[in-house]
Amino acid sequence: MYRMYLYKAALFAFGAALLTLGIIIVSQREVLVNPLAYFAGTVLLIHGARNLAGFIAHSGRLGQKRKTAKLMTAAANILIGVLIMVLPELTFSLASYLLAAYLIFNAASKLADFIVAKSAGEHGHWLELIAFVFYMVFALLLADSGPGNSTFLVISGVYCILFGAETLSDFITLVVPQRIKNDLKRHIRITPPVFVSTFLPLGTLRYINEYISVNDRLPEFAGDDRGDGAPPDIEIMVHVSNNGSGKIGHLDLYFGGEVISFGNHDHASHRLFGVFGDGVMFTTADKETYLDFSVNHDRQIIFSYGLRLTQDQLEAVQKEVDLLKADAVVWKPPYQIACEEKGAENVKLSAFHDYCSELWNGTHANFYKFTRGKFRTYSILSTNCVLLTDEILGKAGTDIVCISGVASPGIYFDYLERLYMTQKTMVISKTIYDRKTMRKLKKGKEEKNERSVS
């Protein structure tokens, strides 16, 4: 229980601090350049000292990679913190150009959305072009305003105000008793910056790995499962690993007795180094086998959030899934085709290096490509696994709409975690699947089979 009180206190303190900071930045602007630099430098120095203390305290129980990462993080935080405090004006100039680059990145994603939507004949594709112009205008204003500029501070201050107000709204929702509301209306939600939210699942993964290495068990959750004993109506699964693109994560869902996932899985269709490609959706009815493949083959940890839906929401989600499948045709990975043509005994999996071939071998999933619509083309910046999940989950009345240019799994991770910590929401459970969890599931299944046989 005390963990929940700590979470509430931290939520209020964070929201109030952001709101106050935003108001001060907008009202004072350039006067705050030096104080803000000293504050940011101090925060980084404290964080670096904390990492260094953790490295010293737990170095005997951490692996070599984790120890190196902790030491490098501590050194980087301390070094950057000192530089910020010594060169405040240069720091703000660099921050301004970095924000401009971030806005250009968002503009590029919106331009990609426009191209994909226009080629698919989607309605409303001009809105993506307007968003592209919006991001580019602000990026050019930032890039042209020079050192110590006011534009950067105004944008940063307004963002702090909006994000702080959103956080305080979450706090109020958490502490004020409300009737159960599953018919939430979709609205614009202020989310953490994409360069923060993108790596939220990875940060949690590393915390869990460190906790396990020290305590030999998973950390306890601050929230409580609020189910009625029945399985959730839909599960949203956030995948994350320490390897390559796995650091950014992946999102899929389990609904109606099957896993539904989407990605750029056809290597032969990759364009622009995998940024674009044919959209591939796969489904599998065996969730446990898929989880086992993801955890043991892909070396992932999966955060699964269970949702309870009303009958109307269930019907709306099912209708959306049916519409997606109506636009899809069966597609087969190279290894599956080879096995069907030559016989599985005459084909070696090692001759095929694409993910779908390995997935089909491990789970016998069904694969599909789209004949029309926005998901016919995969784009890492827009029409990705997050957008497909949001397209389906949106029919349940969730209130997340990504206002940044890039839809990352981390945005959904942050959103679902907040709902899980809040009483009387549709998120009723949270499960972490790792190697130990999968071993326990297998053992329990074997014991159940043995009892049924005897």
Rosetta blueprint (number, residue, H / E / L):
1 M L
2 Y H
3 R H
4 M H
5 Y H
6 L H
7 Y H
8 K H
9 A H
10 A H
11 L H
12 F H
13 A H
14 F H
15 G H
16 A H
17 A H
18 L H
19 L H
20 T H
21 L H
22 G H
23 I H
24 I H
25 I H
26 V H
27 S H
28 Q H
29 R H
30 E H
31 V H
32 L H
33 V H
34 N H
35 P H
36 L H
37 A H
38 Y H
39 F H
40 A H
41 G H
42 T H
43 V H
44 L H
45 L H
46 I H
47 H H
48 G H
49 A H
50 R H
51 N H
52 L H
53 A H
54 G H
55 F H
56 I H
57 A H
58 H H
59 S L
60 G L
61 R L
62 L L
63 G L
64 Q H
65 K H
66 R H
67 K H
68 T H
69 A H
70 K H
71 L H
72 M H
73 T H
74 A H
75 A H
76 A H
77 N H
78 I H
79 L H
80 I H
81 G H
82 V H
83 L H
84 I H
85 M H
86 V H
87 L L
88 P H
89 E H
90 L H
91 T H
92 F H
93 S H
94 L H
95 A H
96 S H
97 Y H
98 L H
99 L H
100 A H
101 A H
102 Y H
103 L H
104 I H
105 F H
106 N H
107 A H
108 A H
109 S H
110 K H
111 L H
112 A H
113 D H
114 F H
115 I H
116 V H
117 A H
118 K H
119 S H
120 A H
121 G L
122 E L
123 H L
124 G L
125 H H
126 W H
127 L H
128 E H
129 L H
130 I H
131 A H
132 F H
133 V H
134 F H
135 Y H
136 M H
137 V H
138 F H
139 A H
140 L H
141 L H
142 L H
143 A H
144 D H
145 S L
146 G L
147 P L
148 G L
149 N L
150 S H
151 T H
152 F H
153 L H
154 V H
155 I H
156 S H
157 G H
158 V H
159 Y H
160 C H
161 I H
162 L H
163 F H
164 G H
165 A H
166 E H
167 T H
168 L H
169 S H
170 D H
171 F H
172 I H
173 T H
174 L H
175 V H
176 V L
177 P L
178 Q L
179 R L
180 I L
181 K L
182 N L
183 D L
184 L L
185 K L
186 R L
187 H L
188 I L
189 R E
190 I L
191 T L
192 P L
193 P L
194 V H
195 F H
196 V H
197 S H
198 T L
199 F L
200 L H
201 P H
202 L H
203 G H
204 T H
205 L H
206 R H
207 Y H
208 I H
209 N H
210 E H
211 Y H
212 I H
213 S H
214 V H
215 N H
216 D L
217 R L
218 L L
219 P L
220 E L
221 F L
222 A L
223 G L
224 D L
225 D L
226 R L
227 G L
228 D L
229 G L
230 A L
231 P L
232 P L
233 D L
234 I E
235 E E
236 I E
237 M E
238 V E
239 H E
240 V E
241 S L
242 N L
243 N L
244 G H
245 S H
246 G H
247 K H
248 I L
249 G L
250 H E
251 L E
252 D E
253 L E
254 Y E
255 F E
256 G L
257 G L
258 E E
259 V E
260 I E
261 S E
262 F E
263 G E
264 N L
265 H L
266 D L
267 H H
268 A H
269 S H
270 H L
271 R E
272 L L
273 F L
274 G L
275 V L
276 F E
277 G E
278 D E
279 G L
280 V E
281 M E
282 F E
283 T E
284 T E
285 A L
286 D L
287 K H
288 E H
289 T H
290 Y H
291 L H
292 D H
293 F H
294 S H
295 V H
296 N H
297 H H
298 D L
299 R L
300 Q L
301 I E
302 I E
303 F E
304 S E
305 Y E
306 G E
307 L E
308 R L
309 L L
310 T L
311 Q H
312 D H
313 Q H
314 L H
315 E H
316 A H
317 V H
318 Q H
319 K H
320 E H
321 V H
322 D H
323 L H
324 L H
325 K H
326 A H
327 D L
328 A E
329 V E
330 V E
331 W E
332 K L
333 P L
334 P H
335 Y H
336 Q H
337 I H
338 A H
339 C H
340 E H
341 E H
342 K H
343 G L
344 A H
345 E H
346 N H
347 V L
348 K L
349 L H
350 S H
351 A H
352 F L
353 H L
354 D L
355 Y H
356 C H
357 S H
358 E H
359 L H
360 W H
361 N H
362 G H
363 T H
364 H L
365 A L
366 N E
367 F E
368 Y E
369 K E
370 F E
371 T L
372 R L
373 G L
374 K H
375 F H
376 R H
377 T E
378 Y E
379 S E
380 I L
381 L L
382 S L
383 T L
384 N L
385 C H
386 V H
387 L H
388 L H
389 T H
390 D H
391 E H
392 I H
393 L H
394 G H
395 K H
396 A H
397 G L
398 T L
399 D L
400 I L
401 V L
402 C E
403 I L
404 S L
405 G L
406 V L
407 A L
408 S L
409 P H
410 G H
411 I H
412 Y H
413 F H
414 D H
415 Y H
416 L H
417 E H
418 R H
419 L H
420 Y H
421 M H
422 T L
423 Q L
424 K L
425 T L
426 M L
427 V E
428 I E
429 S E
430 K E
431 T E
432 I E
433 Y E
434 D L
435 R H
436 K H
437 T H
438 M H
439 R H
440 K H
441 L H
442 K H
443 K H
444 G H
445 K H
446 E H
447 E H
448 K H
449 N H
450 E H
451 R H
452 S H
453 V H
454 S L
